[in-house]
Amino acid sequence: MEIPQIEELELLHANICQALGDPKRIQILYALHGEPRYVSALADDLGMPQPTVSRHLQVLRQRSLVVTERDGQTVVYSLSDPRIIEVLNVMRQIMRDALERQANVLA
């Protein structure tokens, strides 16, 4: 496998990794995986204040991880690409495997 150029990795870091740098934003992505949602529905489902959800959605939207659609006076958010959930699931499995290896070393 070819090693990616540093410029591409810098773009990856700036656009994706930094957006995933807050667990609340990852939770929002998972919540949007099931269906598009209004900010108020996300806030209720996640138990977060609506301004907090709006702030995180703004970051995700700026990084093109979520898209919006107008529904009258309100805005509906959805994932721009459902593959992000696949990537997150793979990362979670890698984390679980690493934690298991660490536990085995300590045992």
VENUR-V970297 format. One record per run of one state. SS is the DSSP state (H for helix, E for strand, C for the rest). FROM is the first residue (numbers start at 1). TO is the last residue. If there is no record, write none. Layout:
ss:from:to
SS:FROM:TO
SS:FROM:TO
This chain:
ss:from:to
C:1:5
H:6:17
C:18:18
H:19:21
C:22:22
H:23:34
C:35:36
E:37:38
H:39:46
C:47:49
H:50:62
C:63:65
E:66:71
C:72:73
E:74:79
C:80:82
H:83:106
C:107:107
